[in-house]
């Protein structure tokens, strides 16, 4: 186990440094902070609501993550395949799951730093009023978990292709479907023919629905289990895909 942790740490360091070796890190940070802040104040009616909370702030996270997380995840494996370095990685005395976990943790940690960069919003709402900070903290943790799930999906799909553009497109589509699963539009289209348990299942698969529970202070084990299971399943599939490509 100690050896595995060491290998994961090396992979993590390599990938994490890679984000800051290009303008990607700065662009992602600036784009996310500017977009989420602008949407909160301009479209979320932050001041008009006259409430000391960050519901209008977190409401935009799923929509931004379904685009920005594929932008991070698309390079994790597609770039390795395009440049041919994946053959070198898979011939090293390391197990595939160690590579997958190390790469994922690097991207997830970078996402956490991005979320920390938005905490000026938290300070602002505390200056303006008396918010429920426990709900805000839970919302940040929920946002990070949701971002991790989107990243795991994106990394998994990135392993299927050499093209970062294709990896981005299919990951963004997959994330969009998971966000929209619980929307009124989708539910209305199946309510006329589907039994109640099917409708409830579709609604429960929506990242938007699960995250909405958290932002309203309803942090339950099933919600955390759902997001954690989505991450674990996608990482497992990521390992299987990389192994299959290696065997081929």
ZAGU-119319 format. One record per residue (C-alpha): x, y, z. Coordinates in nm, 2 decimals, m for minus. Example, Ala and Ser with C-alpha at 12.3 -4.5 7.8 and 13.67 -1.06 7.14 Angstrom:
<recs>
+--------+--------+--------+
|     xx |     yy |     zz |
+--------+--------+--------+
|   1.23 |  m0.45 |   0.78 |
|   1.37 |  m0.11 |   0.71 |
+--------+--------+--------+
</recs>
This chain:
<recs>
+--------+--------+--------+
|     xx |     yy |     zz |
+--------+--------+--------+
|   0.00 |   0.00 |   0.00 |
|   0.28 |   0.24 |   0.08 |
|   0.44 |   0.17 |  m0.26 |
|   0.10 |   0.24 |  m0.43 |
|   0.06 |   0.57 |  m0.24 |
|   0.41 |   0.67 |  m0.35 |
|   0.34 |   0.59 |  m0.71 |
|   0.00 |   0.78 |  m0.70 |
|   0.19 |   1.07 |  m0.54 |
|   0.44 |   1.08 |  m0.83 |
|   0.17 |   1.07 |  m1.09 |
|  m0.03 |   1.33 |  m0.90 |
|   0.27 |   1.56 |  m0.89 |
|   0.34 |   1.52 |  m1.26 |
|  m0.01 |   1.59 |  m1.36 |
|  m0.07 |   1.87 |  m1.12 |
|   0.25 |   2.05 |  m1.23 |
|   0.13 |   2.00 |  m1.59 |
|  m0.17 |   2.23 |  m1.53 |
|   0.05 |   2.52 |  m1.44 |
|   0.30 |   2.45 |  m1.72 |
|   0.05 |   2.59 |  m1.97 |
|  m0.20 |   2.88 |  m1.95 |
|  m0.48 |   2.63 |  m1.89 |
|  m0.47 |   2.68 |  m1.51 |
|  m0.49 |   3.06 |  m1.53 |
|  m0.76 |   3.05 |  m1.80 |
|  m0.97 |   2.80 |  m1.61 |
|  m0.95 |   2.99 |  m1.28 |
|  m1.03 |   3.33 |  m1.44 |
|  m1.31 |   3.19 |  m1.65 |
|  m1.48 |   3.01 |  m1.37 |
|  m1.45 |   3.29 |  m1.11 |
|  m1.57 |   3.56 |  m1.36 |
|  m1.85 |   3.35 |  m1.50 |
|  m1.99 |   3.23 |  m1.17 |
|  m1.96 |   3.57 |  m1.00 |
|  m2.11 |   3.75 |  m1.30 |
|  m2.40 |   3.51 |  m1.32 |
|  m2.47 |   3.54 |  m0.95 |
|  m2.49 |   3.91 |  m0.95 |
|  m2.63 |   3.98 |  m1.30 |
|  m2.86 |   3.67 |  m1.36 |
|  m2.91 |   3.54 |  m1.01 |
|  m3.07 |   3.86 |  m0.86 |
|  m2.83 |   3.84 |  m0.57 |
|  m2.91 |   4.18 |  m0.42 |
|  m3.28 |   4.18 |  m0.53 |
|  m3.35 |   3.86 |  m0.33 |
|  m3.24 |   4.05 |  m0.01 |
|  m3.14 |   3.72 |   0.15 |
|  m2.80 |   3.64 |   0.31 |
|  m2.73 |   3.31 |   0.13 |
|  m2.54 |   3.18 |  m0.17 |
|  m2.82 |   2.98 |  m0.33 |
|  m2.80 |   3.19 |  m0.65 |
|  m2.42 |   3.14 |  m0.65 |
|  m2.43 |   2.76 |  m0.63 |
|  m2.72 |   2.73 |  m0.87 |
|  m2.48 |   2.80 |  m1.16 |
|  m2.22 |   2.54 |  m1.06 |
|  m2.37 |   2.24 |  m1.24 |
|  m2.40 |   2.43 |  m1.56 |
|  m2.05 |   2.56 |  m1.55 |
|  m1.90 |   2.23 |  m1.45 |
|  m2.06 |   2.04 |  m1.73 |
|  m1.85 |   2.25 |  m1.97 |
|  m1.54 |   2.33 |  m1.76 |
|  m1.48 |   1.98 |  m1.62 |
|  m1.46 |   1.82 |  m1.96 |
|  m1.21 |   2.09 |  m2.05 |
|  m0.99 |   1.97 |  m1.77 |
|  m1.06 |   1.59 |  m1.82 |
|  m1.02 |   1.58 |  m2.19 |
|  m0.64 |   1.60 |  m2.18 |
|  m0.58 |   1.34 |  m1.91 |
|  m0.57 |   1.04 |  m2.14 |
|  m0.64 |   1.17 |  m2.49 |
|  m0.32 |   1.37 |  m2.49 |
|  m0.12 |   1.07 |  m2.36 |
|  m0.26 |   0.86 |  m2.65 |
|  m0.20 |   1.13 |  m2.91 |
|   0.16 |   1.19 |  m2.81 |
|   0.24 |   0.82 |  m2.76 |
|   0.34 |   0.86 |  m2.40 |
|   0.07 |   0.62 |  m2.28 |
|   0.27 |   0.33 |  m2.41 |
|   0.56 |   0.44 |  m2.19 |
|   0.33 |   0.48 |  m1.89 |
|   0.17 |   0.14 |  m1.93 |
|   0.51 |  m0.03 |  m1.96 |
|   0.64 |   0.11 |  m1.63 |
|   0.62 |  m0.11 |  m1.32 |
|   0.30 |   0.05 |  m1.21 |
|  m0.06 |  m0.07 |  m1.20 |
|  m0.32 |   0.10 |  m1.42 |
|  m0.54 |   0.20 |  m1.12 |
|  m0.25 |   0.39 |  m0.97 |
|  m0.21 |   0.60 |  m1.29 |
|  m0.59 |   0.66 |  m1.31 |
|  m0.62 |   0.76 |  m0.94 |
|  m0.31 |   0.99 |  m0.96 |
|  m0.44 |   1.17 |  m1.27 |
|  m0.79 |   1.21 |  m1.13 |
|  m0.67 |   1.34 |  m0.79 |
|  m0.45 |   1.60 |  m0.97 |
|  m0.75 |   1.73 |  m1.16 |
|  m0.98 |   1.72 |  m0.86 |
|  m0.73 |   1.90 |  m0.64 |
|  m0.70 |   2.17 |  m0.91 |
|  m1.07 |   2.21 |  m0.91 |
|  m1.07 |   2.24 |  m0.53 |
|  m0.83 |   2.53 |  m0.57 |
|  m1.06 |   2.69 |  m0.82 |
|  m1.35 |   2.67 |  m0.57 |
|  m1.13 |   2.82 |  m0.30 |
|  m1.07 |   3.11 |  m0.53 |
|  m1.44 |   3.19 |  m0.52 |
|  m1.46 |   3.21 |  m0.14 |
|  m1.46 |   3.59 |  m0.16 |
|  m1.84 |   3.54 |  m0.22 |
|  m1.86 |   3.37 |   0.12 |
|  m1.69 |   3.66 |   0.29 |
|  m1.92 |   3.90 |   0.10 |
|  m2.24 |   3.74 |   0.21 |
|  m2.12 |   3.73 |   0.57 |
|  m2.04 |   4.10 |   0.55 |
|  m2.38 |   4.18 |   0.41 |
|  m2.58 |   3.96 |   0.65 |
|  m2.59 |   3.65 |   0.88 |
|  m2.60 |   3.35 |   0.65 |
|  m2.61 |   2.98 |   0.76 |
|  m2.24 |   2.90 |   0.71 |
|  m2.29 |   2.53 |   0.77 |
|  m2.51 |   2.52 |   0.46 |
|  m2.26 |   2.72 |   0.26 |
|  m1.98 |   2.49 |   0.37 |
|  m2.19 |   2.18 |   0.28 |
|  m2.26 |   2.34 |  m0.06 |
|  m1.89 |   2.39 |  m0.13 |
|  m1.82 |   2.03 |  m0.04 |
|  m2.11 |   1.92 |  m0.25 |
|  m1.99 |   2.13 |  m0.54 |
|  m1.65 |   1.97 |  m0.52 |
|  m1.80 |   1.62 |  m0.51 |
|  m2.02 |   1.70 |  m0.81 |
|  m1.71 |   1.84 |  m1.00 |
|  m1.53 |   1.52 |  m0.91 |
|  m1.80 |   1.31 |  m1.06 |
|  m1.80 |   1.52 |  m1.38 |
|  m1.42 |   1.50 |  m1.39 |
|  m1.43 |   1.12 |  m1.35 |
|  m1.68 |   1.09 |  m1.64 |
|  m1.46 |   1.32 |  m1.85 |
|  m1.14 |   1.13 |  m1.77 |
|  m1.31 |   0.79 |  m1.85 |
|  m1.43 |   0.91 |  m2.19 |
|  m1.09 |   1.08 |  m2.26 |
|  m0.94 |   0.73 |  m2.26 |
|  m1.15 |   0.63 |  m2.56 |
|  m1.00 |   0.87 |  m2.81 |
|  m0.68 |   1.04 |  m2.91 |
|  m0.86 |   1.36 |  m2.99 |
|  m0.90 |   1.61 |  m2.71 |
|  m1.18 |   1.78 |  m2.90 |
|  m1.38 |   1.46 |  m2.94 |
|  m1.32 |   1.38 |  m2.57 |
|  m1.45 |   1.72 |  m2.47 |
|  m1.76 |   1.69 |  m2.69 |
|  m1.87 |   1.35 |  m2.57 |
|  m1.79 |   1.43 |  m2.21 |
|  m1.99 |   1.75 |  m2.22 |
|  m2.28 |   1.57 |  m2.38 |
|  m2.27 |   1.30 |  m2.11 |
|  m2.26 |   1.56 |  m1.83 |
|  m2.54 |   1.75 |  m1.99 |
|  m2.76 |   1.45 |  m2.00 |
|  m2.69 |   1.37 |  m1.63 |
|  m2.77 |   1.73 |  m1.54 |
|  m3.09 |   1.74 |  m1.74 |
|  m3.22 |   1.40 |  m1.62 |
|  m3.42 |   1.56 |  m1.34 |
|  m3.55 |   1.86 |  m1.53 |
|  m3.92 |   1.93 |  m1.58 |
|  m3.87 |   1.90 |  m1.95 |
|  m3.73 |   1.54 |  m1.93 |
|  m3.97 |   1.43 |  m1.66 |
|  m4.27 |   1.57 |  m1.84 |
|  m4.17 |   1.37 |  m2.15 |
|  m4.19 |   1.04 |  m1.96 |
|  m4.47 |   1.10 |  m1.71 |
|  m4.74 |   1.02 |  m1.97 |
|  m4.62 |   0.66 |  m2.01 |
|  m4.36 |   0.56 |  m1.75 |
|  m4.46 |   0.42 |  m1.41 |
|  m4.38 |   0.62 |  m1.09 |
|  m4.06 |   0.42 |  m1.00 |
|  m3.91 |   0.49 |  m1.35 |
|  m3.97 |   0.86 |  m1.31 |
|  m3.82 |   0.86 |  m0.96 |
|  m3.52 |   0.67 |  m1.09 |
|  m3.46 |   0.91 |  m1.37 |
|  m3.50 |   1.21 |  m1.13 |
|  m3.25 |   1.05 |  m0.88 |
|  m2.99 |   1.02 |  m1.16 |
|  m2.99 |   1.40 |  m1.21 |
|  m2.68 |   1.57 |  m1.07 |
|  m2.89 |   1.89 |  m1.06 |
|  m3.15 |   1.73 |  m0.83 |
|  m2.88 |   1.58 |  m0.60 |
|  m2.69 |   1.91 |  m0.58 |
|  m3.01 |   2.11 |  m0.52 |
|  m3.07 |   1.90 |  m0.20 |
|  m2.72 |   1.99 |  m0.07 |
|  m2.75 |   2.37 |  m0.14 |
|  m3.07 |   2.37 |   0.06 |
|  m2.91 |   2.21 |   0.36 |
|  m3.03 |   1.86 |   0.30 |
|  m2.71 |   1.66 |   0.31 |
|  m2.81 |   1.30 |   0.33 |
|  m2.62 |   0.98 |   0.29 |
|  m2.79 |   0.87 |  m0.03 |
|  m2.68 |   1.19 |  m0.20 |
|  m2.32 |   1.16 |  m0.09 |
|  m2.33 |   0.79 |  m0.18 |
|  m2.47 |   0.87 |  m0.53 |
|  m2.19 |   1.12 |  m0.61 |
|  m1.92 |   0.90 |  m0.45 |
|  m2.04 |   0.60 |  m0.64 |
|  m2.04 |   0.79 |  m0.97 |
|  m1.68 |   0.88 |  m0.91 |
|  m1.58 |   0.52 |  m0.81 |
|  m1.77 |   0.37 |  m1.11 |
|  m1.61 |   0.60 |  m1.37 |
|  m1.26 |   0.54 |  m1.23 |
|  m1.32 |   0.17 |  m1.24 |
|  m1.44 |   0.20 |  m1.60 |
|  m1.13 |   0.42 |  m1.67 |
|  m0.90 |   0.14 |  m1.56 |
|  m1.09 |  m0.11 |  m1.77 |
|  m1.07 |   0.11 |  m2.08 |
|  m0.70 |   0.18 |  m2.04 |
|  m0.62 |  m0.19 |  m1.98 |
|  m0.83 |  m0.28 |  m2.29 |
|  m0.64 |  m0.03 |  m2.50 |
|  m0.31 |  m0.16 |  m2.37 |
|  m0.40 |  m0.52 |  m2.45 |
|  m0.50 |  m0.42 |  m2.80 |
+--------+--------+--------+
</recs>
